[in-house]
Amino acid sequence: MTRPPETRRDETPRDETRRDETPRQHLDRLWARGRALLGTDTAIMGGAMSWVSERTLVAAISNAGGFGVLACGSMGPDLLAAEIEATQALTDRPFGVNLITMHPELDALVDVCLARSVGHVVLAGGLPAGATIRRLKDGGARVLCFAPATALARKLIRLGVDGLIIEGAEAGGHIGPVSTSVLAQEILPAVGAEIPVFVAGGIGRGEAIVSYLEMGASGVQLGTHFVCATESIAHPAFKAAFIKASARDAVPSVQLDQRFPVIPVRALRNKATERFMAAQQEAIDRFRAGAIDQKAAQLEIEHFWAGALRRAVIDGDVESGSLMAGQSVGLVKEEQPTQAIIDTLIAQAEATLAARAGVAGEPARPDAAAPEARPAARPEARPEARPGVAGAAAPAATADPVP
Ligand SMILES: Cc1cc2nc3c(=O)[nH]c(=O)nc-3n(C[C@H](O)[C@H](O)[C@H](O)COP(=O)(O)O)c2cc1C
């Protein structure tokens, strides 16, 4: 796997389409720093999803021009080594590995990544130790971390990370309390010029990608949107649940008692969601009655979801398993090849930029925006008068095959 060149700051104004550039060139300018950091055609990261983001999907995302990220989850060093090697056999494009910082064998997992020349490691699950970041960087890997607030973003920059991911509460899986839109407004103006920042949580269309890039992001990370990729090994029943669900079905876990914390996880509501409430209540009642101590009650609550994601993703047990999903699940309508998913996002982003140019009197393509939304084009702005522009963006009517 080749490591990408050092990233440079893009001094070009981001918010205007130049006369001589196509929507794709504009998009590439917007996410230039993200692409340079990842070494990819697009700055779309396929966020690591435990059990879902294995070799096949990760390689498919990278081969389609995105950046796949292997989910290490609870794998030990040997399993991770085998998974990295299998992914390298399926793609020669860059991909990353997601390590959970509280993994008991974190150091060994870092060694496994470095020994196999993994170009990028995403550290998740809490603030990483400076020593872990340094060891990865000294070993030649780029390091990306999640920043849940500006102060922590600054701290991670001081610790030497190469990129940040900000993930809002709309996302699937473990979540923080703040929405993507608010995190973006808080963190992008503060550090977006200093370091490439990738926005995650709730993204399912190219329009949203463009808007975060225009706010100062260097790229995006999507998880939920890739679950139903044809190459995803998720069980057909898991995919069917995604395709059926609407945004409001993806709900955060509920905590019944302040004394017994529940890690917030966003997942599709199912029988297990209801049973979890009952299980919490039962543990709390037994604690109140003096039958068990607080620690034992807490453990009972925590054990409820043990193995539940695997049961749903791999075994297809969508009733007693955990159906981790983000709110953008409502935008997932069918199983589609990974390449088609990425192409659709790009076409939507290009059509957005083409339409903006049209609104500004510089239509990049006549059919990219509703005619009534655009002023009459000046002769020199007509696409046919500008080499390289006509045909650059897919027409709006066909850019979005998602019904
Ligand atoms: C089923 C599932 C499992 C996930 N597992 C992980 C994980 O193991 N590590 C991690 O850092 N993020 C995990 N995530 C979060 C994703 O990497 C990604 O950041 C998130 O899905 C982006 O938001 P979206 O779901 O709105 O697209 C998971 C998400 C889902 C839906």
The ligand as an SDF file (V2000), in Angstrom:
LIG
                    3D

 31 33  0  0  0  0  0  0  0  0999 V2000
  -23.3450   -1.0230   12.4790 C   0  0  0  0  0  0  0  0  0  0  0  0
  -22.3430    0.0610   12.8530 C   0  0  0  0  0  0  0  0  0  0  0  0
  -21.1760   -0.3010   13.5210 C   0  0  0  0  0  0  0  0  0  0  0  0
  -20.2090    0.6770   13.8360 C   0  0  0  0  0  0  0  0  0  0  0  0
  -19.0340    0.2900   14.4410 N   0  0  0  0  0  0  0  0  0  0  0  0
  -18.0600    1.2110   14.6510 C   0  0  0  0  0  0  0  0  0  0  0  0
  -16.7870    0.8150   15.1660 C   0  0  0  0  0  0  0  0  0  0  0  0
  -16.5320   -0.3530   15.4130 O   0  0  0  0  0  0  0  0  0  0  0  0
  -15.8360    1.7900   15.3570 N   0  0  0  0  0  0  0  0  0  0  0  0
  -16.0880    3.1170   15.0500 C   0  0  0  0  0  0  0  0  0  0  0  0
  -15.2010    3.9610   15.2400 O   0  0  0  0  0  0  0  0  0  0  0  0
  -17.2890    3.5070   14.5650 N   0  0  0  0  0  0  0  0  0  0  0  0
  -18.2550    2.5940   14.3330 C   0  0  0  0  0  0  0  0  0  0  0  0
  -19.4440    2.9870   13.7550 N   0  0  0  0  0  0  0  0  0  0  0  0
  -19.5910    4.3990   13.3040 C   0  0  0  0  0  0  0  0  0  0  0  0
  -19.1710    4.5280   11.8160 C   0  0  0  0  0  0  0  0  0  0  0  0
  -17.8010    4.2900   11.6380 O   0  0  0  0  0  0  0  0  0  0  0  0
  -19.4560    5.9310   11.2390 C   0  0  0  0  0  0  0  0  0  0  0  0
  -18.6720    6.9060   11.8720 O   0  0  0  0  0  0  0  0  0  0  0  0
  -20.9110    6.3140   11.3620 C   0  0  0  0  0  0  0  0  0  0  0  0
  -21.7140    5.2430   10.9150 O   0  0  0  0  0  0  0  0  0  0  0  0
  -21.1870    7.5670   10.5260 C   0  0  0  0  0  0  0  0  0  0  0  0
  -22.4870    8.0090   10.6680 O   0  0  0  0  0  0  0  0  0  0  0  0
  -23.7280    7.4500    9.7980 P   0  0  0  0  0  0  0  0  0  0  0  0
  -24.0890    6.1370   10.4210 O   0  0  0  0  0  0  0  0  0  0  0  0
  -24.7640    8.4790    9.9930 O   0  0  0  0  0  0  0  0  0  0  0  0
  -23.2600    7.3150    8.3820 O   0  0  0  0  0  0  0  0  0  0  0  0
  -20.4370    2.0320   13.4720 C   0  0  0  0  0  0  0  0  0  0  0  0
  -21.6250    2.3820   12.8220 C   0  0  0  0  0  0  0  0  0  0  0  0
  -22.5690    1.4120   12.5040 C   0  0  0  0  0  0  0  0  0  0  0  0
  -23.8270    1.8300   11.7600 C   0  0  0  0  0  0  0  0  0  0  0  0
  1  2  1  0
  2  3  1  0
  2 30  2  0
  3  4  2  0
  4  5  1  0
  4 28  1  0
  5  6  2  0
  6  7  1  0
  6 13  1  0
  7  8  2  0
  7  9  1  0
  9 10  1  0
 10 11  2  0
 10 12  1  0
 12 13  2  0
 13 14  1  0
 14 15  1  0
 14 28  1  0
 15 16  1  0
 16 17  1  0
 16 18  1  0
 18 19  1  0
 18 20  1  0
 20 21  1  0
 20 22  1  0
 22 23  1  0
 23 24  1  0
 24 25  2  0
 24 26  1  0
 24 27  1  0
 28 29  2  0
 29 30  1  0
 30 31  1  0
M  END
$$$$
